[in-house]
Amino acid sequence: MATFAAMIDPALFRERLLSWHDRHPRPLPWKASDDPYLIWLSEIILQQTRVEQGLPYFERFREAFPTVRALSDASLDVVLKHWEGLGYYSRARNLHATARYISGELDGRFPDTYEAIKALKGIGPYTAAAIASFAFGLPHAVVDGNVYRVLARIFGIAEPIDSTEGKKIFARLAQELLDPNLPGEYNQAIMDFGATWCTPARPKCSGCPFRADCVAYGEQRIADLPVKSKRTTRRKRFFHYLVLECRGQVLLQQRREKDVWQHLFQFPLLEADRLYESEEEVREQPLWKQLTGDRSCQLRQVSKSFSQTLSHQQINAVFWEFDLPELPPLIDDTYLPVDRKNLRNFAFPKIIDWYLRDNSLYLKMLGKA
């Protein structure tokens, strides 16, 4: 590892980075706070999320849940509703579970060591290092996508960032370069530098303080670094949602199985190996017969196809709208009859929200609200 650090003296690296950061501040609301709760909240929201997208969610959560106890006291459904549209809903579930653990088991006191922070649900090495350094001034280097890119380019590291050996190399180098006296400021500086200057496309090399020493710039390998070896394969899934309506009410169900969108709400769902081409195919399914009992149902319309890409799945969905003379008698609590005007109170997957916003049914809901 010394061979990498020897290319640029760590002290000089820190000096250049912090000097750049002083000249190019990036004001964000969580930077002004050393409250570990708010820092933790921002870091969870920003996992796999751009700052521009996550900022309004942070403000929304801070207003609705100003303390860890307030978040703990809220129901999971309320938390998921506030999270709606941000994706990766396991983050919201972990956020809520951790808030309850801190409030109940730790008397509301946020852990103040790296190891204890890392032991919390939904927190990995990067998030633990960020919270430890920003909130408590502990000397732990962050290594996120921005840091990988900065270090890979400046030091010319071709080891894949998603390999075991690559992760070790980058972690050791990041820790060696860290300013032990200003860990929080240094971590923020290198992340901001990657996010705004050493960007994936069109980095600002002309004004870069490391241009003279940057291997990627000198060898014209900027587009090649960092290296990622694994390619994500996405499974295609085909969803048919049954929008069953009777006198202004529709049926909803909550996703309870361990699958995408757990705890979010949806219309009754038929999953198939393809998108159906006819109403008859829908009516042949056991779930249709269970819900309607072959009652006289009028097909109102079929939506266009909607598609949502997740990390490892691609969801293709069609919404089949039927008018029923009466809603089916419900034998358990699987399905919930809901007034159309109240649908906005439930947390839906993004693909259903797109349908509601695009569909005439949504316009009718607003008109009758």
C-alpha positions as CSV (number, residue, x, y, z in Angstrom):
1,M,0.0,0.0,0.0
2,A,2.9,2.3,0.6
3,T,3.5,2.4,-3.2
4,F,0.2,4.2,-3.7
5,A,0.7,6.8,-0.9
6,A,4.2,7.4,-2.0
7,M,3.0,8.9,-5.2
8,I,1.6,11.9,-3.3
9,D,2.6,12.6,0.3
10,P,-0.5,12.1,2.5
11,A,0.0,15.4,4.2
12,L,0.2,17.2,0.8
13,F,-2.9,15.3,-0.4
14,R,-4.8,16.5,2.6
15,E,-3.6,20.1,2.3
16,R,-4.6,20.3,-1.4
17,L,-8.0,18.7,-0.7
18,L,-8.9,20.8,2.3
19,S,-7.7,24.0,0.5
20,W,-10.0,23.1,-2.5
21,H,-12.9,22.5,-0.1
22,D,-12.4,25.9,1.5
23,R,-12.7,27.5,-1.9
24,H,-15.6,25.4,-3.1
25,P,-18.0,24.9,-0.1
26,R,-21.2,22.8,-0.7
27,P,-23.7,24.0,1.9
28,L,-26.2,21.3,2.9
29,P,-28.5,21.3,6.0
30,W,-27.0,18.3,7.7
31,K,-23.4,19.7,7.5
32,A,-24.3,22.5,9.9
33,S,-25.2,19.9,12.6
34,D,-23.3,17.6,14.8
35,D,-26.5,15.9,16.0
36,P,-25.9,12.2,15.3
37,Y,-29.6,11.6,14.7
38,L,-29.7,14.1,11.8
39,I,-26.4,12.9,10.4
40,W,-27.6,9.3,10.5
41,L,-30.9,10.3,8.9
42,S,-29.1,12.1,6.1
43,E,-26.7,9.3,5.5
44,I,-29.5,6.7,5.3
45,I,-31.5,8.9,2.9
46,L,-28.5,9.4,0.7
47,Q,-27.6,5.7,0.4
48,Q,-28.0,5.0,-3.4
49,T,-29.6,8.4,-3.8
50,R,-28.4,11.7,-5.3
51,V,-28.2,14.7,-3.0
52,E,-30.6,16.6,-5.2
53,Q,-33.2,13.9,-4.8
54,G,-32.6,13.2,-1.2
55,L,-32.6,16.8,0.1
56,P,-36.4,17.3,0.1
57,Y,-36.9,14.0,1.9
58,F,-34.4,15.0,4.6
59,E,-36.3,18.2,5.2
60,R,-39.6,16.3,5.2
61,F,-38.3,13.8,7.8
62,R,-36.6,16.4,9.9
63,E,-39.9,18.3,10.1
64,A,-42.1,15.3,10.8
65,F,-39.7,13.4,13.1
66,P,-37.3,16.0,14.7
67,T,-35.9,13.5,17.1
68,V,-35.1,9.8,17.2
69,R,-37.9,9.3,19.7
70,A,-40.4,11.0,17.4
71,L,-39.3,8.6,14.6
72,S,-39.6,5.7,17.0
73,D,-43.1,6.7,18.0
74,A,-44.4,6.8,14.5
75,S,-45.9,3.8,12.8
76,L,-44.1,2.0,10.1
77,D,-46.9,2.9,7.6
78,V,-46.4,6.6,8.4
79,V,-42.7,6.4,7.9
80,L,-43.1,4.5,4.6
81,K,-45.5,7.2,3.4
82,H,-43.0,9.9,4.1
83,W,-40.4,7.7,2.2
84,E,-42.7,7.1,-0.8
85,G,-40.9,7.6,-4.1
86,L,-37.4,7.4,-2.8
87,G,-37.0,3.7,-3.5
88,Y,-35.0,0.9,-1.7
89,Y,-37.7,0.8,1.0
90,S,-35.6,-1.6,3.2
91,R,-33.7,1.6,4.2
92,A,-37.0,3.1,5.6
93,R,-37.8,-0.2,7.4
94,N,-34.3,-0.3,8.9
95,L,-34.4,3.4,9.8
96,H,-37.6,2.8,11.8
97,A,-36.4,-0.4,13.4
98,T,-33.1,1.3,14.5
99,A,-35.0,4.3,15.9
100,R,-37.0,2.0,18.0
101,Y,-33.9,0.2,19.2
102,I,-32.1,3.4,20.1
103,S,-35.2,4.8,21.9
104,G,-36.1,1.5,23.7
105,E,-32.7,-0.1,24.4
106,L,-30.3,2.8,24.5
107,D,-32.6,5.4,26.2
108,G,-32.5,7.6,23.1
109,R,-28.7,8.0,23.2
110,F,-27.1,7.4,19.8
111,P,-24.0,5.1,20.0
112,D,-20.7,7.0,19.9
113,T,-18.2,4.4,18.8
114,Y,-17.6,3.1,15.3
115,E,-18.2,-0.5,16.3
116,A,-21.5,0.3,18.0
117,I,-22.7,2.4,15.2
118,K,-21.8,-0.3,12.6
119,A,-23.8,-2.8,14.6
120,L,-27.0,-0.9,14.1
121,K,-29.5,-2.3,11.5
122,G,-29.0,-1.0,8.0
123,I,-25.5,0.5,8.7
124,G,-22.4,-0.7,6.9
125,P,-18.8,0.4,7.1
126,Y,-19.2,3.6,5.0
127,T,-22.3,4.9,6.9
128,A,-20.7,4.0,10.2
129,A,-17.5,5.9,9.3
130,A,-19.5,8.9,8.1
131,I,-21.5,9.2,11.3
132,A,-18.5,8.5,13.5
133,S,-16.4,11.2,11.9
134,F,-19.1,13.8,11.3
135,A,-20.9,13.5,14.7
136,F,-18.1,12.4,17.0
137,G,-14.8,13.4,15.3
138,L,-13.6,9.8,15.2
139,P,-10.8,9.0,12.7
140,H,-12.5,6.6,10.3
141,A,-12.3,7.2,6.5
142,V,-15.4,7.0,4.4
143,V,-15.2,5.0,1.1
144,D,-18.3,5.6,-1.1
145,G,-18.6,5.8,-4.8
146,N,-17.2,9.3,-5.0
147,V,-14.1,8.3,-2.9
148,Y,-13.6,5.2,-5.0
149,R,-13.5,7.3,-8.2
150,V,-11.2,10.0,-6.8
151,L,-8.7,7.5,-5.5
152,A,-8.8,5.2,-8.5
153,R,-8.1,8.1,-10.9
154,I,-5.5,10.0,-8.9
155,F,-3.5,6.9,-7.9
156,G,-4.2,4.8,-11.0
157,I,-5.8,1.9,-9.2
158,A,-7.1,-0.7,-11.7
159,E,-8.2,-3.2,-9.1
160,P,-12.0,-3.6,-9.4
161,I,-13.9,-1.7,-6.7
162,D,-16.4,-4.5,-6.3
163,S,-13.8,-7.2,-5.6
164,T,-12.7,-8.3,-2.2
165,E,-9.1,-7.3,-2.8
166,G,-10.1,-4.0,-4.4
167,K,-12.2,-3.1,-1.4
168,K,-9.2,-3.8,0.9
169,I,-6.9,-1.7,-1.2
170,F,-9.1,1.3,-1.3
171,A,-10.0,1.1,2.4
172,R,-6.3,1.0,3.4
173,L,-5.4,3.9,1.2
174,A,-8.4,6.0,2.3
175,Q,-7.5,5.4,5.9
176,E,-3.8,6.3,5.3
177,L,-4.8,9.6,3.6
178,L,-7.4,10.6,6.2
179,D,-6.6,13.7,8.3
180,P,-6.6,12.3,11.9
181,N,-7.1,15.8,13.3
182,L,-10.0,16.8,11.0
183,P,-11.6,13.5,10.0
184,G,-15.1,14.9,9.5
185,E,-14.0,17.9,7.4
186,Y,-11.6,15.7,5.4
187,N,-14.3,13.0,4.7
188,Q,-16.8,15.7,3.6
189,A,-14.1,17.3,1.4
190,I,-13.2,14.1,-0.5
191,M,-16.9,13.2,-1.0
192,D,-17.7,16.7,-2.2
193,F,-14.7,16.7,-4.5
194,G,-15.9,13.4,-6.2
195,A,-19.5,14.6,-6.3
196,T,-18.9,18.0,-7.9
197,W,-15.4,18.0,-9.4
198,C,-14.1,14.5,-10.2
199,T,-17.4,13.5,-11.6
200,P,-18.1,10.3,-13.6
201,A,-18.6,12.2,-16.8
202,R,-16.8,15.5,-17.8
203,P,-14.7,16.0,-14.7
204,K,-13.2,19.4,-14.2
205,C,-9.6,18.4,-14.8
206,S,-8.5,21.8,-15.9
207,G,-9.0,23.2,-12.4
208,C,-8.1,20.0,-10.4
209,P,-5.5,20.5,-7.6
210,F,-4.3,16.9,-8.3
211,R,-3.9,17.2,-12.1
212,A,-0.1,17.2,-12.1
213,D,-0.1,13.9,-10.1
214,C,-3.2,12.2,-11.4
215,V,-2.4,8.9,-13.1
216,A,-5.7,8.8,-15.0
217,Y,-5.2,12.3,-16.4
218,G,-1.6,11.7,-17.3
219,E,-2.3,8.4,-19.0
220,Q,-5.7,9.4,-20.5
221,R,-7.5,6.7,-18.5
222,I,-10.2,8.9,-16.9
223,A,-13.1,7.1,-18.6
224,D,-11.6,3.7,-17.6
225,L,-11.3,4.3,-13.8
226,P,-12.6,3.1,-11.5
227,V,-13.0,-0.5,-12.7
228,K,-16.1,-2.5,-11.8
229,S,-16.0,-6.2,-12.7
230,K,-19.5,-7.4,-11.9
231,R,-22.4,-6.8,-14.2
232,T,-25.8,-6.6,-12.7
233,T,-28.3,-9.1,-14.2
234,R,-31.9,-8.1,-13.9
235,R,-34.8,-10.5,-13.7
236,K,-37.9,-9.5,-15.6
237,R,-41.2,-9.8,-13.8
238,F,-44.7,-9.2,-15.1
239,F,-47.4,-7.8,-12.8
240,H,-51.1,-7.6,-13.5
241,Y,-52.9,-5.3,-11.0
242,L,-56.6,-5.7,-10.5
243,V,-58.3,-2.4,-9.9
244,L,-61.7,-3.6,-8.6
245,E,-64.1,-0.8,-8.0
246,C,-67.6,-0.6,-6.6
247,R,-69.4,2.6,-5.7
248,G,-66.2,4.6,-5.2
249,Q,-64.3,2.0,-3.3
250,V,-61.3,-0.1,-4.5
251,L,-59.5,-3.0,-2.9
252,L,-56.0,-2.7,-1.6
253,Q,-53.6,-5.2,0.0
254,Q,-50.3,-4.7,1.8
255,R,-47.2,-6.6,0.6
256,R,-46.1,-8.7,3.6
257,E,-43.9,-11.3,2.0
258,K,-40.1,-10.7,1.9
259,D,-39.9,-9.3,-1.6
260,V,-39.7,-6.0,-3.3
261,W,-41.7,-3.2,-1.7
262,Q,-42.4,-5.0,1.6
263,H,-45.1,-3.3,3.7
264,L,-46.2,-1.0,0.8
265,F,-49.7,-1.1,-0.5
266,Q,-50.9,-2.3,-3.9
267,F,-54.0,-3.4,-5.8
268,P,-54.6,-7.2,-5.9
269,L,-51.8,-8.7,-7.9
270,L,-51.5,-11.4,-10.5
271,E,-47.9,-12.2,-11.4
272,A,-47.3,-14.1,-14.6
273,D,-44.5,-15.0,-17.0
274,R,-45.6,-12.4,-19.5
275,L,-48.1,-9.6,-20.0
276,Y,-51.6,-10.9,-20.8
277,E,-53.1,-10.0,-24.1
278,S,-56.8,-10.5,-23.3
279,E,-59.4,-10.1,-20.5
280,E,-60.1,-13.8,-20.7
281,E,-56.6,-14.6,-19.5
282,V,-57.2,-12.5,-16.4
283,R,-60.5,-14.1,-15.7
284,E,-59.0,-17.6,-15.9
285,Q,-56.7,-17.0,-12.9
286,P,-57.5,-18.4,-9.5
287,L,-57.1,-15.0,-7.7
288,W,-59.7,-13.5,-10.0
289,K,-62.2,-16.3,-9.2
290,Q,-61.4,-15.9,-5.5
291,L,-62.0,-12.1,-5.5
292,T,-65.0,-11.9,-7.8
293,G,-66.7,-15.3,-7.5
294,D,-67.4,-14.9,-11.2
295,R,-69.8,-12.0,-10.5
296,S,-70.8,-9.9,-13.4
297,C,-67.8,-7.5,-13.8
298,Q,-67.4,-4.9,-16.5
299,L,-64.0,-4.2,-17.8
300,R,-63.6,-0.4,-17.8
301,Q,-60.2,-0.1,-19.4
302,V,-56.7,-1.5,-19.5
303,S,-53.8,0.8,-18.8
304,K,-50.7,1.1,-20.9
305,S,-47.7,-0.9,-19.7
306,F,-45.5,0.7,-17.0
307,S,-41.9,-0.3,-16.3
308,Q,-39.8,0.2,-13.3
309,T,-36.1,-0.8,-13.1
310,L,-34.8,-1.9,-9.7
311,S,-31.3,-3.0,-8.8
312,H,-31.8,-6.6,-9.8
313,Q,-35.3,-6.7,-11.3
314,Q,-37.3,-5.0,-14.0
315,I,-41.0,-4.8,-13.2
316,N,-43.5,-4.5,-16.1
317,A,-47.0,-3.8,-15.0
318,V,-50.5,-3.4,-16.5
319,F,-53.6,-2.2,-14.6
320,W,-56.9,-3.9,-15.3
321,E,-59.8,-1.7,-14.2
322,F,-63.1,-3.4,-13.5
323,D,-66.5,-2.2,-12.2
324,L,-68.1,-4.6,-9.7
325,P,-71.7,-4.6,-8.6
326,E,-70.4,-5.2,-5.1
327,L,-67.0,-5.8,-3.5
328,P,-66.3,-9.4,-2.6
329,P,-66.9,-10.6,1.0
330,L,-63.4,-10.7,2.6
331,I,-62.5,-13.8,4.4
332,D,-59.5,-12.4,6.2
333,D,-57.6,-9.1,6.6
334,T,-55.6,-9.6,3.3
335,Y,-57.7,-7.0,1.4
336,L,-58.8,-3.6,2.5
337,P,-61.7,-1.6,0.9
338,V,-60.6,2.0,0.5
339,D,-62.4,5.1,-0.8
340,R,-60.8,6.3,-3.9
341,K,-60.3,9.8,-2.5
342,N,-58.2,8.3,0.3
343,L,-55.7,6.5,-1.8
344,R,-53.3,9.3,-1.5
345,N,-52.9,8.4,2.2
346,F,-51.3,5.1,1.4
347,A,-47.6,4.4,0.5
348,F,-47.4,2.8,-2.9
349,P,-44.5,1.5,-5.1
350,K,-43.5,4.1,-7.6
351,I,-44.9,2.1,-10.5
352,I,-48.4,2.4,-9.0
353,D,-48.0,6.0,-8.2
354,W,-47.1,6.6,-11.9
355,Y,-50.3,4.8,-12.9
356,L,-52.4,6.9,-10.5
357,R,-50.9,10.1,-11.8
358,D,-51.3,9.1,-15.4
359,N,-54.7,7.5,-15.2
360,S,-58.2,9.0,-15.5
361,L,-59.1,7.3,-12.3
362,Y,-56.6,9.6,-10.5
363,L,-58.3,12.6,-12.0
364,K,-61.7,11.4,-10.9
365,M,-60.3,10.9,-7.3
366,L,-59.1,14.5,-7.3
367,G,-62.4,15.7,-8.6
368,K,-64.3,14.0,-5.9
369,A,-61.9,14.8,-3.1
